[in-house]
């Protein structure tokens, strides 16, 4: 009994959490089945390492602020034939992060850009890379707030520090001059130092409109695209697909013009559910 108490005390000293939970059962099993000392110790340590890794994943995923957890295995590649699954699986080996390269997903709303970005972010966390996710809208707001509070230097350091920074939904709204300037600074600071994953519903030719300055947009793209991969996704919205399955739309409602309006309605609907107090 004294020996077990000493072992539990040692576990607390080393910060072990799993071993105190399993020590008694494993000790009985070792005695019953004549398990060697080394095998007994190995089993304890392997379970502790596995538990520690799970805690690591939980903490890193929480700090990454991913909007949801979706993996590549959950992505319906058959619904988006314009995407080369083999290429995406190759990107999931994370060589682009190791080489400080960027990845840009382009395509209309609802085709899975954010899902793929998040899935690659989860893979990066599993490989112990630091990851941070933010929408372009929230990025602009946080930069403006930091600029007003004179904490912009700290904010810029926070955005340039992660191994992988994911900026989602570039192009849904224009950036003012100040936000566009700081976005350029983020891209410049991360150039050949850290990887970016960006998603956008606008082609590169329209980025001058996003940033309100064609010259600035060219400078941003020059740094982004120097070491990068671009994935163009052309296909139907997953959200419209699910609505069609549920019988929300009649065939005549799904003309190209009406599909654009439908995407707008779906985004408004999502916003409503994210903000249940809105009426």
C-alpha positions in Angstrom: 0.0 0.0 0.0 2.9 2.4 0.9 4.5 1.5 -2.4 1.4 2.3 -4.4 1.1 5.6 -2.6 4.7 6.4 -3.5 4.0 5.6 -7.1 0.9 7.8 -7.2 2.9 10.6 -5.6 5.6 10.2 -8.2 2.9 10.4 -10.9 1.6 13.7 -9.5 5.2 15.0 -9.4 5.7 14.2 -13.1 2.3 15.5 -14.1 1.0 12.0 -15.1 -2.8 11.8 -15.2 -3.6 8.5 -16.8 -1.2 6.2 -14.9 -2.8 6.8 -11.5 -6.1 5.8 -13.0 -4.9 2.5 -14.4 -2.1 1.5 -12.1 -4.1 -0.8 -9.8 -5.8 -2.7 -12.7 -2.5 -3.1 -14.6 -0.7 -4.2 -11.5 -3.3 -6.9 -10.9 -3.2 -8.0 -14.6 0.6 -8.2 -14.5 0.5 -10.3 -11.4 -2.2 -12.6 -12.7 -0.6 -13.2 -16.2 3.0 -13.1 -15.1 3.8 -10.0 -17.2 7.4 -8.9 -17.2 8.4 -5.7 -15.4 9.4 -4.1 -18.7 6.1 -5.0 -20.4 4.2 -3.7 -17.4 6.1 -0.4 -17.4 5.7 -0.1 -21.2 1.9 -0.5 -21.0 1.7 2.2 -18.3 3.8 4.7 -20.2 2.1 4.1 -23.6 -1.3 4.8 -22.1 0.1 7.9 -20.4 1.6 9.1 -23.7 -1.7 8.5 -25.6 -3.6 10.4 -23.0 -1.2 13.3 -23.1 -1.4 13.4 -26.9 -5.2 13.5 -26.7 -5.0 16.4 -24.2 -2.5 18.1 -26.6 -4.9 17.7 -29.5 -7.8 19.1 -27.5 -5.9 22.1 -26.3 -4.4 22.9 -29.7 -7.7 22.5 -31.5 -9.4 24.9 -29.0 -6.7 27.5 -29.4 -6.9 27.2 -33.2 -10.5 28.4 -33.0 -11.7 26.2 -35.9 -15.4 26.8 -36.6 -16.1 23.1 -36.7 -14.3 19.7 -36.9 -14.5 18.1 -40.3 -11.9 15.8 -41.7 -10.9 14.9 -45.3 -12.6 11.5 -44.9 -15.9 13.4 -44.4 -15.5 15.4 -47.6 -17.7 14.2 -50.5 -15.2 14.3 -53.3 -17.7 12.5 -55.6 -19.9 15.6 -55.4 -17.1 17.9 -56.5 -15.4 16.2 -59.4 -13.5 19.4 -60.2 -11.3 18.6 -57.1 -8.4 16.2 -57.6 -8.7 14.0 -54.5 -5.2 12.7 -54.9 -3.8 16.3 -54.9 -5.7 17.1 -51.7 -4.5 13.9 -50.0 -0.9 14.9 -51.0 -1.4 18.4 -49.5 -2.6 16.6 -46.3 1.0 15.3 -45.9 1.7 18.9 -45.0 4.8 19.4 -47.1 3.5 22.9 -47.9 3.7 23.9 -44.3 7.2 22.4 -43.9 8.3 24.5 -46.9 6.4 27.6 -45.7 4.2 27.6 -48.8 0.6 28.9 -49.2 -2.6 27.3 -50.3 -5.6 29.1 -51.8 -9.0 27.7 -52.4 -11.1 29.6 -54.9 -14.7 28.9 -55.8 -18.3 30.0 -55.3 -20.1 29.8 -51.9 -20.9 26.4 -50.5 -18.5 24.2 -52.5 -16.4 23.0 -49.6 -13.6 25.5 -49.4 -13.8 26.0 -45.6 -14.3 22.3 -45.0 -11.0 21.5 -46.8 -9.2 24.3 -45.0 -10.4 23.1 -41.6 -9.6 19.5 -42.5 -6.0 20.4 -43.4 -5.8 22.5 -40.2 -6.8 19.5 -38.2 -4.1 17.4 -39.9 -1.6 20.1 -39.1 -2.6 20.1 -35.4 -2.1 16.3 -35.4 1.4 16.8 -36.6 2.0 19.3 -33.8 2.0 22.5 -36.0 0.4 25.6 -34.5 -2.8 26.6 -36.3 -5.1 29.6 -36.1 -8.3 30.2 -38.0 -10.1 33.5 -38.6 -12.6 34.8 -41.1 -11.6 37.8 -43.2 -14.5 39.7 -41.6 -13.3 39.0 -38.1 -9.8 39.7 -39.1 -10.7 43.2 -40.3 -12.6 43.9 -37.2 -9.8 42.7 -34.9 -7.2 44.7 -36.8 -9.4 47.9 -36.6 -9.9 47.4 -32.9 -6.2 46.8 -32.3 -5.3 49.8 -34.3 -7.7 51.9 -32.3 -6.4 50.5 -29.0 -2.8 50.9 -30.1 -2.2 47.2 -29.7 -1.7 46.5 -33.4 1.9 45.4 -32.9 0.8 42.7 -30.5 -2.0 41.7 -32.8 0.3 41.4 -35.8 2.7 39.2 -33.8 -0.1 36.9 -32.8 -1.2 36.6 -36.5 2.4 36.0 -37.8 3.4 33.5 -35.1 1.4 30.3 -36.0 2.9 27.7 -38.4 -0.4 27.8 -40.3 -2.8 30.8 -40.5 -6.2 30.1 -42.1 -8.1 33.2 -43.3 -11.6 32.3 -44.5 -14.1 34.0 -46.8 -11.9 36.7 -48.4 -14.0 38.7 -50.8 -17.4 38.7 -49.1 -16.8 42.3 -48.2 -14.3 45.0 -49.2 -11.5 46.1 -46.9 -10.9 49.7 -46.1 -7.5 51.2 -46.6 -6.3 50.5 -43.1 -7.4 46.9 -43.0 -6.0 46.3 -46.5 -2.6 47.8 -45.4 -2.4 45.5 -42.4 -3.5 42.5 -44.4 -0.5 43.2 -46.7 1.7 43.4 -43.6 0.5 40.0 -42.4 1.2 38.4 -45.8 4.6 40.2 -46.0 5.6 39.1 -42.5 4.7 35.5 -43.1 6.3 35.4 -46.5 8.7 32.4 -46.6 8.3 32.1 -42.8 4.9 30.6 -42.2 2.1 29.1 -44.3 -1.3 30.6 -45.2 -4.5 28.9 -46.3 -6.9 31.3 -47.8 -10.4 30.8 -49.1 -12.2 33.2 -51.5 -15.2 33.4 -53.7 -13.4 35.9 -56.0 -10.9 35.1 -58.8 -7.5 36.8 -58.5 -8.6 39.3 -61.1 -11.2 40.7 -58.7 -8.8 41.1 -55.7 -8.2 44.7 -56.6 -11.8 45.4 -55.8 -11.5 43.5 -52.4 -8.6 45.6 -51.3 -9.7 48.8 -52.9 -6.3 49.2 -54.6 -5.1 47.2 -57.7 -1.5 48.0 -56.9 -1.8 46.7 -53.3 -3.7 43.6 -54.5 -0.9 42.9 -57.0 1.7 43.2 -54.2 -0.2 40.9 -52.0 -0.7 38.3 -54.7 3.0 38.6 -55.7 4.0 37.4 -52.2 1.1 34.9 -51.8 1.6 33.1 -55.1 5.4 33.0 -55.2 5.3 29.7 -53.2 1.8 28.4 -53.4 -0.9 26.1 -54.7 -4.3 27.2 -56.0 -7.3 24.9 -55.9 -10.1 26.1 -58.1 -13.4 24.4 -57.2 -16.3 24.5 -59.7 -19.4 22.9 -58.6 -22.8 23.0 -56.9 -23.2 24.2 -53.4 -23.5 21.5 -50.7 -26.1 23.6 -48.9 -28.3 23.8 -52.0 -27.8 20.0 -52.5 -29.1 19.3 -49.0 -32.0 21.7 -49.5 -32.9 20.0 -52.8 -32.8 16.6 -51.1 -35.2 17.9 -48.5 -37.5 19.2 -51.2 -37.1 22.9 -50.4 -36.7 23.9 -54.1 -38.7 23.1 -57.3 -36.7 22.6 -60.5 -37.7 26.1 -61.9 -36.3 27.7 -58.7 -32.8 26.5 -59.5 -32.0 28.6 -62.6 -28.4 30.1 -62.5 -29.9 33.5 -61.5 -32.0 32.0 -58.7 -29.1 29.9 -57.4 -27.2 33.1 -56.7 -30.2 34.4 -54.8 -30.6 31.1 -53.0 -26.9 31.2 -51.8 -27.6 34.7 -50.4 -30.7 33.4 -48.6 -28.8 30.5 -47.2 -26.0 32.7 -45.9 -28.6 34.9 -44.2 -30.2 31.8 -42.8 -26.9 30.6 -41.4 -26.3 34.1 -39.9 -29.7 33.9 -38.2 -28.9 30.6 -36.6 -25.5 31.8 -35.4 -27.3 34.8 -33.8 -30.5 33.5 -32.4 -31.4 36.8 -30.8 -31.8 38.4 -34.3 -35.4 38.6 -35.5 
